[in-house]
Amino acid sequence: MKSELLKTVCTSCKTLSLKALLPIAILLISVAAQAELPSSSAEVITKALASGKPTMLDLGARSCVPCKQMAPILESLSGEYRDRANVLFVDVYDDRDVSNRFKVRMIPTQIFFNQQGKEVKRHLGFMGKAEILKELQAAGLK
């Protein structure tokens, strides 16, 4: 690979050609496409539930296909609604205590909590952005 890169450097100006930049661009795009929230701890969840904001807790795994598909959705919602709702993720394989606390039997499991921290909805399986927003609004998102 190194010798291929050297062949794609312009001899007069010593810059990389587009051919050399393509693999780098593909790598950067694939890394960016795998957006994911950090796995929340029990302490973070407890604070979120006491924050007075509606909360969505997604319990899944980084190795689960539907969970991977939801990762960019959760990342987007977390940023868009940061001041009005909590969107959290827990990798159940990394934190079995949290999965036991919420009695998770299948992943992904989404649990919605109202502004008082009371569970108001539980969903199993993939959930799209519009569905998540609808449930957050039902839980008190303004």
N, CA, C and O atoms as CSV, one atom per row, in Angstrom:
chain,resi,resn,atom,element,x,y,z
A,1,MET,N,N,0.831,-1.197,0.000
A,1,MET,CA,C,0.000,0.000,0.000
A,1,MET,C,C,0.868,1.249,0.000
A,1,MET,O,O,0.565,2.212,-0.705
A,2,LYS,N,N,1.939,1.246,0.780
A,2,LYS,CA,C,2.807,2.414,0.860
A,2,LYS,C,C,3.408,2.728,-0.507
A,2,LYS,O,O,3.472,3.892,-0.904
A,3,SER,N,N,3.848,1.699,-1.226
A,3,SER,CA,C,4.437,1.944,-2.548
A,3,SER,C,C,3.396,2.498,-3.514
A,3,SER,O,O,3.723,3.312,-4.378
A,4,GLU,N,N,2.115,2.052,-3.372
A,4,GLU,CA,C,1.052,2.593,-4.221
A,4,GLU,C,C,0.831,4.070,-3.928
A,4,GLU,O,O,0.622,4.861,-4.848
A,5,LEU,N,N,0.874,4.445,-2.652
A,5,LEU,CA,C,0.699,5.843,-2.301
A,5,LEU,C,C,1.820,6.699,-2.860
A,5,LEU,O,O,1.589,7.811,-3.336
A,6,LEU,N,N,3.040,6.172,-2.799
A,6,LEU,CA,C,4.169,6.926,-3.321
A,6,LEU,C,C,4.030,7.164,-4.816
A,6,LEU,O,O,4.427,8.217,-5.313
A,7,LYS,N,N,3.479,6.211,-5.529
A,7,LYS,CA,C,3.294,6.353,-6.969
A,7,LYS,C,C,2.218,7.373,-7.303
A,7,LYS,O,O,2.172,7.874,-8.427
A,8,THR,N,N,1.350,7.691,-6.344
A,8,THR,CA,C,0.264,8.620,-6.622
A,8,THR,C,C,0.566,10.030,-6.120
A,8,THR,O,O,-0.324,10.880,-6.082
A,9,VAL,N,N,1.815,10.279,-5.736
A,9,VAL,CA,C,2.231,11.610,-5.315
A,9,VAL,C,C,2.775,12.346,-6.530
A,9,VAL,O,O,3.578,11.803,-7.289
A,10,CYS,N,N,2.335,13.579,-6.706
A,10,CYS,CA,C,2.803,14.404,-7.811
A,10,CYS,C,C,4.295,14.687,-7.617
A,10,CYS,O,O,4.709,15.144,-6.552
A,11,THR,N,N,5.086,14.420,-8.632
A,11,THR,CA,C,6.539,14.598,-8.509
A,11,THR,C,C,6.944,16.060,-8.452
A,11,THR,O,O,7.983,16.383,-7.877
A,12,SER,N,N,6.155,16.949,-9.031
A,12,SER,CA,C,6.562,18.356,-9.029
A,12,SER,C,C,6.155,19.089,-7.743
A,12,SER,O,O,6.934,19.885,-7.218
A,13,CYS,N,N,4.953,18.830,-7.233
A,13,CYS,CA,C,4.503,19.575,-6.048
A,13,CYS,C,C,4.432,18.717,-4.783
A,13,CYS,O,O,4.187,19.245,-3.698
A,14,LYS,N,N,4.640,17.415,-4.904
A,14,LYS,CA,C,4.674,16.478,-3.765
A,14,LYS,C,C,3.330,16.371,-3.026
A,14,LYS,O,O,3.309,16.119,-1.821
A,15,THR,N,N,2.216,16.561,-3.738
A,15,THR,CA,C,0.906,16.404,-3.116
A,15,THR,C,C,0.291,15.076,-3.546
A,15,THR,O,O,0.660,14.518,-4.579
A,16,LEU,N,N,-0.639,14.581,-2.755
A,16,LEU,CA,C,-1.311,13.330,-3.078
A,16,LEU,C,C,-2.343,13.555,-4.178
A,16,LEU,O,O,-3.020,14.582,-4.208
A,17,SER,N,N,-2.452,12.598,-5.065
A,17,SER,CA,C,-3.464,12.671,-6.106
A,17,SER,C,C,-4.816,12.235,-5.533
A,17,SER,O,O,-4.885,11.724,-4.415
A,18,LEU,N,N,-5.885,12.439,-6.304
A,18,LEU,CA,C,-7.216,12.002,-5.879
A,18,LEU,C,C,-7.257,10.499,-5.669
A,18,LEU,O,O,-7.976,10.012,-4.796
A,19,LYS,N,N,-6.493,9.762,-6.462
A,19,LYS,CA,C,-6.458,8.308,-6.327
A,19,LYS,C,C,-5.955,7.910,-4.934
A,19,LYS,O,O,-6.441,6.939,-4.353
A,20,ALA,N,N,-4.996,8.647,-4.408
A,20,ALA,CA,C,-4.456,8.346,-3.086
A,20,ALA,C,C,-5.411,8.768,-1.982
A,20,ALA,O,O,-5.436,8.150,-0.917
A,21,LEU,N,N,-6.195,9.810,-2.220
A,21,LEU,CA,C,-7.106,10.312,-1.195
A,21,LEU,C,C,-8.390,9.505,-1.089
A,21,LEU,O,O,-9.049,9.547,-0.050
A,22,LEU,N,N,-8.766,8.775,-2.129
A,22,LEU,CA,C,-10.014,8.025,-2.128
A,22,LEU,C,C,-10.121,7.027,-0.971
A,22,LEU,O,O,-11.141,7.032,-0.281
A,23,PRO,N,N,-9.124,6.174,-0.724
A,23,PRO,CA,C,-9.259,5.240,0.414
A,23,PRO,C,C,-9.387,5.956,1.761
A,23,PRO,O,O,-10.087,5.484,2.657
A,24,ILE,N,N,-8.714,7.085,1.896
A,24,ILE,CA,C,-8.793,7.856,3.136
A,24,ILE,C,C,-10.202,8.425,3.294
A,24,ILE,O,O,-10.766,8.380,4.388
A,25,ALA,N,N,-10.772,8.955,2.226
A,25,ALA,CA,C,-12.127,9.507,2.261
A,25,ALA,C,C,-13.155,8.426,2.602
A,25,ALA,O,O,-14.064,8.663,3.398
A,26,ILE,N,N,-13.013,7.247,2.004
A,26,ILE,CA,C,-13.935,6.142,2.278
A,26,ILE,C,C,-13.860,5.743,3.749
A,26,ILE,O,O,-14.887,5.494,4.380
A,27,LEU,N,N,-12.662,5.682,4.287
A,27,LEU,CA,C,-12.480,5.334,5.696
A,27,LEU,C,C,-13.148,6.373,6.603
A,27,LEU,O,O,-13.837,6.005,7.554
A,28,LEU,N,N,-12.954,7.646,6.323
A,28,LEU,CA,C,-13.555,8.695,7.145
A,28,LEU,C,C,-15.077,8.661,7.081
A,28,LEU,O,O,-15.738,8.863,8.100
A,29,ILE,N,N,-15.637,8.414,5.920
A,29,ILE,CA,C,-17.086,8.343,5.770
A,29,ILE,C,C,-17.644,7.149,6.535
A,29,ILE,O,O,-18.674,7.267,7.198
A,30,SER,N,N,-16.976,6.002,6.449
A,30,SER,CA,C,-17.488,4.813,7.142
A,30,SER,C,C,-17.416,4.977,8.654
A,30,SER,O,O,-18.288,4.484,9.370
A,31,VAL,N,N,-16.393,5.659,9.148
A,31,VAL,CA,C,-16.293,5.902,10.592
A,31,VAL,C,C,-17.398,6.862,11.033
A,31,VAL,O,O,-18.018,6.651,12.075
A,32,ALA,N,N,-17.649,7.910,10.253
A,32,ALA,CA,C,-18.688,8.877,10.599
A,32,ALA,C,C,-20.078,8.250,10.546
A,32,ALA,O,O,-20.961,8.645,11.309
A,33,ALA,N,N,-20.285,7.279,9.657
A,33,ALA,CA,C,-21.596,6.646,9.521
A,33,ALA,C,C,-21.924,5.744,10.700
A,33,ALA,O,O,-23.074,5.336,10.861
A,34,GLN,N,N,-20.938,5.429,11.523
A,34,GLN,CA,C,-21.167,4.561,12.670
A,34,GLN,C,C,-21.295,5.388,13.951
A,34,GLN,O,O,-20.670,5.085,14.968
A,35,ALA,N,N,-22.108,6.427,13.880
A,35,ALA,CA,C,-22.334,7.278,15.045
A,35,ALA,C,C,-22.928,6.446,16.167
A,35,ALA,O,O,-23.718,5.531,15.933
A,36,GLU,N,N,-22.540,6.773,17.368
A,36,GLU,CA,C,-23.123,6.061,18.496
A,36,GLU,C,C,-22.966,6.875,19.766
A,36,GLU,O,O,-21.952,7.540,19.982
A,37,LEU,N,N,-23.977,6.807,20.587
A,37,LEU,CA,C,-23.923,7.447,21.888
A,37,LEU,C,C,-23.048,6.612,22.808
A,37,LEU,O,O,-22.954,5.396,22.640
A,38,PRO,N,N,-22.413,7.248,23.770
A,38,PRO,CA,C,-21.688,6.450,24.763
A,38,PRO,C,C,-22.688,5.672,25.614
A,38,PRO,O,O,-23.827,6.103,25.794
A,39,SER,N,N,-22.263,4.540,26.128
A,39,SER,CA,C,-23.130,3.744,26.989
A,39,SER,C,C,-23.281,4.464,28.331
A,39,SER,O,O,-22.290,4.791,28.984
A,40,SER,N,N,-24.516,4.705,28.728
A,40,SER,CA,C,-24.802,5.447,29.955
A,40,SER,C,C,-24.680,4.551,31.188
A,40,SER,O,O,-25.041,3.375,31.162
A,41,SER,N,N,-24.175,5.127,32.242
A,41,SER,CA,C,-24.043,4.398,33.506
A,41,SER,C,C,-25.347,4.498,34.293
A,41,SER,O,O,-26.226,5.293,33.960
A,42,ALA,N,N,-25.460,3.688,35.330
A,42,ALA,CA,C,-26.631,3.723,36.209
A,42,ALA,C,C,-26.795,5.109,36.820
A,42,ALA,O,O,-27.920,5.582,36.986
A,43,GLU,N,N,-25.693,5.759,37.154
A,43,GLU,CA,C,-25.736,7.105,37.745
A,43,GLU,C,C,-26.300,8.121,36.753
A,43,GLU,O,O,-27.115,8.966,37.124
A,44,VAL,N,N,-25.867,8.042,35.494
A,44,VAL,CA,C,-26.365,8.956,34.459
A,44,VAL,C,C,-27.870,8.749,34.254
A,44,VAL,O,O,-28.620,9.714,34.108
A,45,ILE,N,N,-28.300,7.496,34.246
A,45,ILE,CA,C,-29.729,7.188,34.072
A,45,ILE,C,C,-30.547,7.751,35.226
A,45,ILE,O,O,-31.597,8.355,35.008
A,46,THR,N,N,-30.076,7.558,36.445
A,46,THR,CA,C,-30.777,8.064,37.624
A,46,THR,C,C,-30.907,9.586,37.561
A,46,THR,O,O,-31.972,10.125,37.863
A,47,LYS,N,N,-29.842,10.281,37.174
A,47,LYS,CA,C,-29.888,11.746,37.055
A,47,LYS,C,C,-30.863,12.171,35.960
A,47,LYS,O,O,-31.607,13.137,36.131
A,48,ALA,N,N,-30.862,11.454,34.837
A,48,ALA,CA,C,-31.770,11.785,33.731
A,48,ALA,C,C,-33.219,11.639,34.166
A,48,ALA,O,O,-34.055,12.481,33.841
A,49,LEU,N,N,-33.519,10.575,34.901
A,49,LEU,CA,C,-34.893,10.331,35.335
A,49,LEU,C,C,-35.366,11.349,36.369
A,49,LEU,O,O,-36.568,11.547,36.546
A,50,ALA,N,N,-34.423,11.991,37.047
A,50,ALA,CA,C,-34.764,13.012,38.045
A,50,ALA,C,C,-34.650,14.430,37.477
A,50,ALA,O,O,-34.826,15.402,38.212
A,51,SER,N,N,-34.360,14.557,36.188
A,51,SER,CA,C,-34.080,15.866,35.580
A,51,SER,C,C,-35.326,16.695,35.266
A,51,SER,O,O,-35.216,17.889,34.985
A,52,GLY,N,N,-36.506,16.079,35.309
A,52,GLY,CA,C,-37.719,16.796,34.944
A,52,GLY,C,C,-37.965,16.826,33.443
A,52,GLY,O,O,-38.876,17.511,32.979
A,53,LYS,N,N,-37.161,16.090,32.681
A,53,LYS,CA,C,-37.331,16.007,31.229
A,53,LYS,C,C,-37.763,14.594,30.861
A,53,LYS,O,O,-37.384,13.638,31.537
A,54,PRO,N,N,-38.560,14.449,29.786
A,54,PRO,CA,C,-38.870,13.094,29.332
A,54,PRO,C,C,-37.576,12.399,28.909
A,54,PRO,O,O,-36.637,13.039,28.437
A,55,THR,N,N,-37.547,11.095,29.087
A,55,THR,CA,C,-36.326,10.333,28.823
A,55,THR,C,C,-36.646,9.099,27.999
A,55,THR,O,O,-37.639,8.410,28.234
A,56,MET,N,N,-35.783,8.836,27.032
A,56,MET,CA,C,-35.852,7.583,26.277
A,56,MET,C,C,-34.564,6.827,26.574
A,56,MET,O,O,-33.464,7.349,26.392
A,57,LEU,N,N,-34.719,5.604,27.027
A,57,LEU,CA,C,-33.584,4.744,27.324
A,57,LEU,C,C,-33.601,3.595,26.325
A,57,LEU,O,O,-34.549,2.811,26.287
A,58,ASP,N,N,-32.553,3.500,25.520
A,58,ASP,CA,C,-32.432,2.419,24.548
A,58,ASP,C,C,-31.439,1.410,25.109
A,58,ASP,O,O,-30.273,1.733,25.334
A,59,LEU,N,N,-31.908,0.191,25.332
A,59,LEU,CA,C,-31.055,-0.872,25.850
A,59,LEU,C,C,-30.789,-1.840,24.712
A,59,LEU,O,O,-31.707,-2.485,24.204
A,60,GLY,N,N,-29.536,-1.937,24.317
A,60,GLY,CA,C,-29.167,-2.766,23.180
A,60,GLY,C,C,-27.724,-3.213,23.282
A,60,GLY,O,O,-27.194,-3.402,24.377
A,61,ALA,N,N,-27.095,-3.381,22.129
A,61,ALA,CA,C,-25.701,-3.804,22.092
A,61,ALA,C,C,-25.047,-3.274,20.826
A,61,ALA,O,O,-25.701,-3.122,19.794
A,62,ARG,N,N,-23.777,-3.000,20.910
A,62,ARG,CA,C,-23.034,-2.497,19.749
A,62,ARG,C,C,-22.943,-3.552,18.649
A,62,ARG,O,O,-22.677,-3.216,17.495
A,63,SER,N,N,-23.157,-4.819,18.988
A,63,SER,CA,C,-23.063,-5.909,18.015
A,63,SER,C,C,-24.409,-6.293,17.406
A,63,SER,O,O,-24.457,-7.149,16.523
A,64,CYS,N,N,-25.492,-5.685,17.854
A,64,CYS,CA,C,-26.846,-6.008,17.408
A,64,CYS,C,C,-27.182,-5.185,16.159
A,64,CYS,O,O,-27.017,-3.965,16.161
A,65,VAL,N,N,-27.653,-5.848,15.090
A,65,VAL,CA,C,-27.915,-5.158,13.817
A,65,VAL,C,C,-28.961,-4.047,13.959
A,65,VAL,O,O,-28.679,-2.920,13.552
A,66,PRO,N,N,-30.159,-4.304,14.516
A,66,PRO,CA,C,-31.119,-3.202,14.663
A,66,PRO,C,C,-30.574,-2.077,15.550
A,66,PRO,O,O,-30.876,-0.904,15.329
A,67,CYS,N,N,-29.775,-2.439,16.547
A,67,CYS,CA,C,-29.181,-1.428,17.430
A,67,CYS,C,C,-28.224,-0.540,16.640
A,67,CYS,O,O,-28.209,0.677,16.824
A,68,LYS,N,N,-27.437,-1.139,15.773
A,68,LYS,CA,C,-26.514,-0.377,14.921
A,68,LYS,C,C,-27.293,0.550,13.996
A,68,LYS,O,O,-26.867,1.676,13.739
A,69,GLN,N,N,-28.432,0.080,13.496
A,69,GLN,CA,C,-29.250,0.905,12.610
A,69,GLN,C,C,-29.854,2.089,13.365
A,69,GLN,O,O,-30.071,3.152,12.784
A,70,MET,N,N,-30.121,1.908,14.640
A,70,MET,CA,C,-30.704,2.980,15.441
A,70,MET,C,C,-29.664,3.983,15.943
A,70,MET,O,O,-30.020,5.104,16.304
A,71,ALA,N,N,-28.409,3.604,15.970
A,71,ALA,CA,C,-27.363,4.459,16.545
A,71,ALA,C,C,-27.353,5.879,15.970
A,71,ALA,O,O,-27.340,6.833,16.748
A,72,PRO,N,N,-27.360,6.062,14.641
A,72,PRO,CA,C,-27.358,7.444,14.139
A,72,PRO,C,C,-28.640,8.207,14.474
A,72,PRO,O,O,-28.609,9.427,14.633
A,73,ILE,N,N,-29.752,7.507,14.583
A,73,ILE,CA,C,-31.027,8.146,14.959
A,73,ILE,C,C,-30.925,8.665,16.393
A,73,ILE,O,O,-31.297,9.804,16.676
A,74,LEU,N,N,-30.421,7.825,17.289
A,74,LEU,CA,C,-30.286,8.219,18.696
A,74,LEU,C,C,-29.309,9.371,18.849
A,74,LEU,O,O,-29.544,10.297,19.624
A,75,GLU,N,N,-28.212,9.309,18.106
A,75,GLU,CA,C,-27.205,10.377,18.136
A,75,GLU,C,C,-27.840,11.703,17.698
A,75,GLU,O,O,-27.623,12.741,18.323
A,76,SER,N,N,-28.614,11.654,16.633
A,76,SER,CA,C,-29.279,12.846,16.103
A,76,SER,C,C,-30.282,13.415,17.110
A,76,SER,O,O,-30.278,14.613,17.392
A,77,LEU,N,N,-31.134,12.551,17.644
A,77,LEU,CA,C,-32.143,12.999,18.615
A,77,LEU,C,C,-31.503,13.560,19.881
A,77,LEU,O,O,-31.981,14.546,20.442
A,78,SER,N,N,-30.442,12.942,20.317
A,78,SER,CA,C,-29.753,13.400,21.517
A,78,SER,C,C,-29.259,14.830,21.340
A,78,SER,O,O,-29.363,15.649,22.252
A,79,GLY,N,N,-28.724,15.120,20.165
A,79,GLY,CA,C,-28.236,16.470,19.892
A,79,GLY,C,C,-29.361,17.466,19.683
A,79,GLY,O,O,-29.323,18.572,20.224
A,80,GLU,N,N,-30.360,17.084,18.902
A,80,GLU,CA,C,-31.470,17.984,18.559
A,80,GLU,C,C,-32.311,18.385,19.772
A,80,GLU,O,O,-32.785,19.518,19.856
A,81,TYR,N,N,-32.494,17.454,20.710
A,81,TYR,CA,C,-33.405,17.689,21.839
A,81,TYR,C,C,-32.683,17.738,23.179
A,81,TYR,O,O,-33.301,17.541,24.225
A,82,ARG,N,N,-31.398,17.997,23.154
A,82,ARG,CA,C,-30.548,17.973,24.355
A,82,ARG,C,C,-31.146,18.769,25.521
A,82,ARG,O,O,-31.085,18.327,26.668
A,83,ASP,N,N,-31.716,19.931,25.233
A,83,ASP,CA,C,-32.242,20.789,26.303
A,83,ASP,C,C,-33.654,20.419,26.748
A,83,ASP,O,O,-34.137,20.920,27.763
A,84,ARG,N,N,-34.323,19.533,25.981
A,84,ARG,CA,C,-35.726,19.245,26.276
A,84,ARG,C,C,-36.013,17.787,26.600
A,84,ARG,O,O,-37.086,17.474,27.116
A,85,ALA,N,N,-35.081,16.893,26.308
A,85,ALA,CA,C,-35.297,15.462,26.564
A,85,ALA,C,C,-33.944,14.766,26.728
A,85,ALA,O,O,-32.911,15.257,26.271
A,86,ASN,N,N,-33.982,13.630,27.382
A,86,ASN,CA,C,-32.784,12.789,27.516
A,86,ASN,C,C,-32.939,11.590,26.590
A,86,ASN,O,O,-33.960,10.903,26.611
A,87,VAL,N,N,-31.923,11.350,25.785
A,87,VAL,CA,C,-31.884,10.168,24.921
A,87,VAL,C,C,-30.626,9.414,25.306
A,87,VAL,O,O,-29.512,9.878,25.063
A,88,LEU,N,N,-30.814,8.245,25.909
A,88,LEU,CA,C,-29.693,7.486,26.464
A,88,LEU,C,C,-29.599,6.104,25.835
A,88,LEU,O,O,-30.596,5.546,25.377
A,89,PHE,N,N,-28.400,5.566,25.821
A,89,PHE,CA,C,-28.148,4.219,25.314
A,89,PHE,C,C,-27.365,3.452,26.369
A,89,PHE,O,O,-26.486,4.006,27.028
A,90,VAL,N,N,-27.691,2.175,26.524
A,90,VAL,CA,C,-26.923,1.284,27.401
A,90,VAL,C,C,-26.607,0.015,26.630
A,90,VAL,O,O,-27.502,-0.627,26.081
A,91,ASP,N,N,-25.328,-0.344,26.589
A,91,ASP,CA,C,-24.920,-1.624,26.010
A,91,ASP,C,C,-25.123,-2.677,27.097
A,91,ASP,O,O,-24.394,-2.700,28.088
A,92,VAL,N,N,-26.107,-3.539,26.910
A,92,VAL,CA,C,-26.476,-4.501,27.957
A,92,VAL,C,C,-25.377,-5.524,28.230
A,92,VAL,O,O,-25.336,-6.117,29.309
A,93,TYR,N,N,-24.490,-5.734,27.264
A,93,TYR,CA,C,-23.392,-6.673,27.495
A,93,TYR,C,C,-22.300,-6.050,28.350
A,93,TYR,O,O,-21.547,-6.758,29.019
A,94,ASP,N,N,-22.215,-4.716,28.327
A,94,ASP,CA,C,-21.231,-4.015,29.151
A,94,ASP,C,C,-21.764,-3.703,30.543
A,94,ASP,O,O,-20.985,-3.553,31.484
A,95,ASP,N,N,-23.085,-3.605,30.683
A,95,ASP,CA,C,-23.676,-3.237,31.973
A,95,ASP,C,C,-24.902,-4.103,32.255
A,95,ASP,O,O,-26.037,-3.675,32.048
A,96,ARG,N,N,-24.666,-5.292,32.718
A,96,ARG,CA,C,-25.752,-6.240,32.987
A,96,ARG,C,C,-26.635,-5.794,34.154
A,96,ARG,O,O,-27.813,-6.148,34.211
A,97,ASP,N,N,-26.073,-5.020,35.082
A,97,ASP,CA,C,-26.880,-4.541,36.218
A,97,ASP,C,C,-28.024,-3.651,35.735
A,97,ASP,O,O,-29.145,-3.750,36.233
A,98,VAL,N,N,-27.738,-2.779,34.763
A,98,VAL,CA,C,-28.786,-1.892,34.238
A,98,VAL,C,C,-29.833,-2.713,33.497
A,98,VAL,O,O,-31.030,-2.462,33.638
A,99,SER,N,N,-29.393,-3.692,32.708
A,99,SER,CA,C,-30.379,-4.510,31.979
A,99,SER,C,C,-31.242,-5.306,32.955
A,99,SER,O,O,-32.430,-5.506,32.702
A,100,ASN,N,N,-30.671,-5.756,34.053
A,100,ASN,CA,C,-31.459,-6.454,35.077
A,100,ASN,C,C,-32.418,-5.494,35.784
A,100,ASN,O,O,-33.569,-5.840,36.051
A,101,ARG,N,N,-31.936,-4.295,36.082
A,101,ARG,CA,C,-32.759,-3.276,36.758
A,101,ARG,C,C,-34.027,-2.981,35.958
A,101,ARG,O,O,-35.103,-2.808,36.530
A,102,PHE,N,N,-33.893,-2.925,34.626
A,102,PHE,CA,C,-35.042,-2.602,33.784
A,102,PHE,C,C,-35.690,-3.841,33.162
A,102,PHE,O,O,-36.542,-3.730,32.280
A,103,LYS,N,N,-35.278,-5.019,33.630
A,103,LYS,CA,C,-35.879,-6.295,33.214
A,103,LYS,C,C,-35.928,-6.469,31.688
A,103,LYS,O,O,-36.968,-6.786,31.110
A,104,VAL,N,N,-34.771,-6.250,31.063
A,104,VAL,CA,C,-34.656,-6.381,29.611
A,104,VAL,C,C,-34.537,-7.855,29.249
A,104,VAL,O,O,-33.688,-8.567,29.785
A,105,ARG,N,N,-35.385,-8.305,28.342
A,105,ARG,CA,C,-35.390,-9.702,27.900
A,105,ARG,C,C,-35.031,-9.841,26.423
A,105,ARG,O,O,-34.689,-10.927,25.955
A,106,MET,N,N,-35.116,-8.725,25.698
A,106,MET,CA,C,-34.823,-8.735,24.267
A,106,MET,C,C,-34.205,-7.388,23.899
A,106,MET,O,O,-34.546,-6.361,24.488
A,107,ILE,N,N,-33.294,-7.395,22.924
A,107,ILE,CA,C,-32.720,-6.134,22.477
A,107,ILE,C,C,-32.997,-5.941,20.989
A,107,ILE,O,O,-33.077,-6.907,20.230
A,108,PRO,N,N,-33.142,-4.686,20.589
A,108,PRO,CA,C,-33.180,-3.502,21.433
A,108,PRO,C,C,-34.530,-3.335,22.132
A,108,PRO,O,O,-35.578,-3.711,21.607
A,109,THR,N,N,-34.466,-2.766,23.318
A,109,THR,CA,C,-35.649,-2.390,24.083
A,109,THR,C,C,-35.565,-0.892,24.337
A,109,THR,O,O,-34.552,-0.393,24.826
A,110,GLN,N,N,-36.638,-0.176,24.001
A,110,GLN,CA,C,-36.699,1.250,24.292
A,110,GLN,C,C,-37.723,1.454,25.402
A,110,GLN,O,O,-38.841,0.943,25.346
A,111,ILE,N,N,-37.310,2.214,26.409
A,111,ILE,CA,C,-38.203,2.533,27.514
A,111,ILE,C,C,-38.336,4.055,27.572
A,111,ILE,O,O,-37.340,4.779,27.585
A,112,PHE,N,N,-39.577,4.524,27.607
A,112,PHE,CA,C,-39.858,5.954,27.676
A,112,PHE,C,C,-40.359,6.295,29.066
A,112,PHE,O,O,-41.188,5.587,29.637
A,113,PHE,N,N,-39.838,7.400,29.605
A,113,PHE,CA,C,-40.199,7.866,30.939
A,113,PHE,C,C,-40.742,9.285,30.822
A,113,PHE,O,O,-40.240,10.081,30.028
A,114,ASN,N,N,-41.756,9.600,31.600
A,114,ASN,CA,C,-42.298,10.962,31.591
A,114,ASN,C,C,-41.394,11.893,32.393
A,114,ASN,O,O,-40.322,11.495,32.851
A,115,GLN,N,N,-41.839,13.131,32.556
A,115,GLN,CA,C,-41.026,14.138,33.246
A,115,GLN,C,C,-40.834,13.832,34.730
A,115,GLN,O,O,-39.931,14.374,35.368
A,116,GLN,N,N,-41.677,12.973,35.270
A,116,GLN,CA,C,-41.534,12.574,36.685
A,116,GLN,C,C,-40.657,11.328,36.838
A,116,GLN,O,O,-40.442,10.858,37.955
A,117,GLY,N,N,-40.158,10.800,35.738
A,117,GLY,CA,C,-39.291,9.619,35.791
A,117,GLY,C,C,-40.054,8.305,35.844
A,117,GLY,O,O,-39.474,7.264,36.152
A,118,LYS,N,N,-41.354,8.342,35.546
A,118,LYS,CA,C,-42.179,7.132,35.571
A,118,LYS,C,C,-42.214,6.515,34.176
A,118,LYS,O,O,-42.395,7.218,33.183
A,119,GLU,N,N,-42.039,5.191,34.109
A,119,GLU,CA,C,-42.114,4.499,32.820
A,119,GLU,C,C,-43.525,4.621,32.253
A,119,GLU,O,O,-44.512,4.330,32.929
A,120,VAL,N,N,-43.599,5.064,30.981
A,120,VAL,CA,C,-44.907,5.226,30.341
A,120,VAL,C,C,-45.056,4.378,29.074
A,120,VAL,O,O,-46.168,4.208,28.573
A,121,LYS,N,N,-43.962,3.852,28.561
A,121,LYS,CA,C,-44.042,3.046,27.332
A,121,LYS,C,C,-42.784,2.193,27.226
A,121,LYS,O,O,-41.688,2.605,27.607
A,122,ARG,N,N,-42.982,0.989,26.693
A,122,ARG,CA,C,-41.869,0.070,26.435
A,122,ARG,C,C,-42.076,-0.487,25.034
A,122,ARG,O,O,-43.187,-0.873,24.672
A,123,HIS,N,N,-41.008,-0.528,24.250
A,123,HIS,CA,C,-41.071,-1.023,22.869
A,123,HIS,C,C,-39.910,-1.980,22.648
A,123,HIS,O,O,-38.802,-1.743,23.129
A,124,LEU,N,N,-40.165,-3.062,21.920
A,124,LEU,CA,C,-39.121,-4.038,21.592
A,124,LEU,C,C,-38.831,-4.001,20.099
A,124,LEU,O,O,-39.757,-3.978,19.289
A,125,GLY,N,N,-37.558,-3.995,19.728
A,125,GLY,CA,C,-37.168,-4.008,18.324
A,125,GLY,C,C,-36.777,-2.633,17.812
A,125,GLY,O,O,-36.723,-1.662,18.567
A,126,PHE,N,N,-36.504,-2.567,16.508
A,126,PHE,CA,C,-36.110,-1.313,15.869
A,126,PHE,C,C,-37.218,-0.277,16.002
A,126,PHE,O,O,-38.406,-0.595,15.940
A,127,MET,N,N,-36.802,0.959,16.184
A,127,MET,CA,C,-37.755,2.064,16.271
A,127,MET,C,C,-37.189,3.242,15.488
A,127,MET,O,O,-36.060,3.671,15.730
A,128,GLY,N,N,-37.968,3.760,14.557
A,128,GLY,CA,C,-37.525,4.875,13.724
A,128,GLY,C,C,-37.635,6.210,14.444
A,128,GLY,O,O,-38.228,6.311,15.518
A,129,LYS,N,N,-37.053,7.227,13.830
A,129,LYS,CA,C,-37.011,8.562,14.430
A,129,LYS,C,C,-38.405,9.133,14.689
A,129,LYS,O,O,-38.665,9.671,15.765
A,130,ALA,N,N,-39.304,9.019,13.706
A,130,ALA,CA,C,-40.653,9.569,13.869
A,130,ALA,C,C,-41.393,8.888,15.021
A,130,ALA,O,O,-42.101,9.544,15.784
A,131,GLU,N,N,-41.226,7.571,15.141
A,131,GLU,CA,C,-41.880,6.837,16.234
A,131,GLU,C,C,-41.321,7.260,17.591
A,131,GLU,O,O,-42.066,7.431,18.556
A,132,ILE,N,N,-40.012,7.424,17.650
A,132,ILE,CA,C,-39.375,7.846,18.905
A,132,ILE,C,C,-39.870,9.228,19.305
A,132,ILE,O,O,-40.208,9.459,20.466
A,133,LEU,N,N,-39.914,10.147,18.342
A,133,LEU,CA,C,-40.403,11.503,18.628
A,133,LEU,C,C,-41.845,11.485,19.123
A,133,LEU,O,O,-42.196,12.206,20.057
A,134,LYS,N,N,-42.672,10.665,18.496
A,134,LYS,CA,C,-44.070,10.555,18.907
A,134,LYS,C,C,-44.162,10.114,20.376
A,134,LYS,O,O,-44.953,10.665,21.143
A,135,GLU,N,N,-43.359,9.127,20.760
A,135,GLU,CA,C,-43.389,8.628,22.136
A,135,GLU,C,C,-42.801,9.636,23.123
A,135,GLU,O,O,-43.290,9.767,24.245
A,136,LEU,N,N,-41.753,10.347,22.704
A,136,LEU,CA,C,-41.192,11.385,23.569
A,136,LEU,C,C,-42.226,12.506,23.787
A,136,LEU,O,O,-42.343,13.047,24.887
A,137,GLN,N,N,-42.965,12.842,22.735
A,137,GLN,CA,C,-44.002,13.870,22.878
A,137,GLN,C,C,-45.113,13.375,23.823
A,137,GLN,O,O,-45.622,14.140,24.643
A,138,ALA,N,N,-45.477,12.111,23.702
A,138,ALA,CA,C,-46.493,11.538,24.603
A,138,ALA,C,C,-45.989,11.536,26.051
A,138,ALA,O,O,-46.779,11.601,26.994
A,139,ALA,N,N,-44.658,11.461,26.212
A,139,ALA,CA,C,-44.062,11.463,27.550
A,139,ALA,C,C,-43.836,12.877,28.088
A,139,ALA,O,O,-43.396,13.050,29.224
A,140,GLY,N,N,-44.143,13.896,27.258
A,140,GLY,CA,C,-44.047,15.268,27.753
A,140,GLY,C,C,-43.100,16.180,27.010
A,140,GLY,O,O,-42.916,17.323,27.427
A,141,LEU,N,N,-42.488,15.729,25.927
A,141,LEU,CA,C,-41.596,16.589,25.149
A,141,LEU,C,C,-42.381,17.742,24.555
A,141,LEU,O,O,-43.420,17.539,23.927
A,142,LYS,N,N,-41.879,18.962,24.756
A,142,LYS,CA,C,-42.537,20.161,24.220
A,142,LYS,C,C,-41.666,20.798,23.175
A,142,LYS,O,O,-42.038,21.821,22.600
